[in-house]
Amino acid sequence: MSTTFTTCLWFEGNAAEAVDFYVSVFADLPGGTRITDTDYYPEGSHLPPGTVLTVSFEIGGQSFVALNGDASFPFTEAVSLQIPCRDQAEIDRYWDALTADGGEESQCGWLKDRFGFSWQVVPTEPLFRSADGPEANARVNEALMQMSKLDLAALEVARRGD
């Protein structure tokens, strides 16, 4: 039996706006992005009828549901999504898009978008490689701890010990 998981993200009344943003940011991923369904609060709900309840969407073939709730369950860094990037240009593009209009930079490739959701903008290649040895990995770690957005060239310089 095959099980497919769907990630549900709880928003504070701006689920549709967030989904539109995410669909635009990740539109060029393999598999693309799309909104698959929108449901609305019915009569007798705690929000006015016709208010967006959920928006179902896909990013690169992964299913998500954005739920319009209230402030009861804010996002925290305890849950984030990783964006594997092929190169510095991809890191820069996603970083710039997700930190725009009120997003916040954090440390080591982490950020919060303007909706408060956490992302990790990271390379597809591992940052730490056992073949490089403990000294090289320690240098990479030291350089990494000084960064917000990852700088792949600087990490490679640290790896080589230049």
Summary of the structure (lengths in Angstrom):
residues: 162
radius of gyration: 18.6
end to end distance: 51.4
largest distance: 65.9
contacts: 429
relative contact order: 0.14
helix: 30%
strand: 28%
